Amino acid sequence: MQSVSDGRIHLYKPGTLERNEDRNSIVLQALETGDGELLDWCIENMQAPLDVPDSLIAHLIYFLAGRFWVHSDPKALGWIRSTIVNNKEKIKGNQEIRLVLDEVNGKLKAKAAGIEEVGKLKNKLDRIFTQNKAAQDFAIIEQPQIIINEENDMDVED
């Protein structure tokens, strides 16, 4: 599988959804209607649903992966984990979900590589800050003062 340089670009998108009026979950209704704002609200204010229909698992993971890539929201990552754990039996034989999970895996690897680079940059900035702070600790005196005889504590100025 090729490396993902931009997580907003999807290599695979799940098939279209059919609307089911019998769904009583806000999350499932938001998925079916493609309401991103409502899905964002659900992620912020609710727990991941325990039982997601087979036809919606790939769409939910797809949405969450995109949100995590753009916003680095740990709640989205937690929802991905919960969705996978709570629906692992449904995921096993579903090729559509496997393709989405492969893409999520690539995005997480790319994100992890970015975190390592940010850590290196932080270390460099910390060193520069420390060097600048050490340079500021020295006071600059406009007129040098010379002590000639320390026993008598006499100061002579130039």
Secondary structure in CASP SS format (residue, H / E / C, confidence):
PFRMAT SS
TARGET T0000
AUTHOR 0000-0000-0000
METHOD secondary structure of the structure
MODEL  1
M C 1.00
Q C 1.00
S C 1.00
V C 1.00
S C 1.00
D C 1.00
G C 1.00
R C 1.00
I C 1.00
H C 1.00
L C 1.00
Y C 1.00
K C 1.00
P C 1.00
G C 1.00
T C 1.00
L C 1.00
E C 1.00
R C 1.00
N C 1.00
E C 1.00
D C 1.00
R C 1.00
N C 1.00
S C 1.00
I H 1.00
V H 1.00
L H 1.00
Q H 1.00
A H 1.00
L H 1.00
E H 1.00
T H 1.00
G C 1.00
D C 1.00
G H 1.00
E H 1.00
L H 1.00
L H 1.00
D H 1.00
W H 1.00
C H 1.00
I H 1.00
E H 1.00
N H 1.00
M C 1.00
Q C 1.00
A C 1.00
P C 1.00
L C 1.00
D C 1.00
V C 1.00
P C 1.00
D H 1.00
S H 1.00
L H 1.00
I H 1.00
A H 1.00
H H 1.00
L H 1.00
I H 1.00
Y H 1.00
F H 1.00
L H 1.00
A H 1.00
G H 1.00
R H 1.00
F H 1.00
W H 1.00
V H 1.00
H H 1.00
S C 1.00
D C 1.00
P H 1.00
K H 1.00
A H 1.00
L H 1.00
G H 1.00
W H 1.00
I H 1.00
R H 1.00
S H 1.00
T H 1.00
I H 1.00
V H 1.00
N H 1.00
N C 1.00
K H 1.00
E H 1.00
K H 1.00
I H 1.00
K H 1.00
G C 1.00
N C 1.00
Q H 1.00
E H 1.00
I H 1.00
R H 1.00
L H 1.00
V H 1.00
L H 1.00
D H 1.00
E H 1.00
V H 1.00
N H 1.00
G H 1.00
K H 1.00
L H 1.00
K H 1.00
A H 1.00
K H 1.00
A H 1.00
A H 1.00
G H 1.00
I H 1.00
E H 1.00
E H 1.00
V H 1.00
G H 1.00
K H 1.00
L H 1.00
K H 1.00
N H 1.00
K H 1.00
L H 1.00
D H 1.00
R H 1.00
I H 1.00
F H 1.00
T H 1.00
Q H 1.00
N H 1.00
K H 1.00
A H 1.00
A H 1.00
Q H 1.00
D C 1.00
F C 1.00
A C 1.00
I C 1.00
I C 1.00
E C 1.00
Q C 1.00
P C 1.00
Q E 1.00
I E 1.00
I E 1.00
I E 1.00
N E 1.00
E C 1.00
E C 1.00
N C 1.00
D C 1.00
M E 1.00
D E 1.00
V E 1.00
E E 1.00
D C 1.00
END
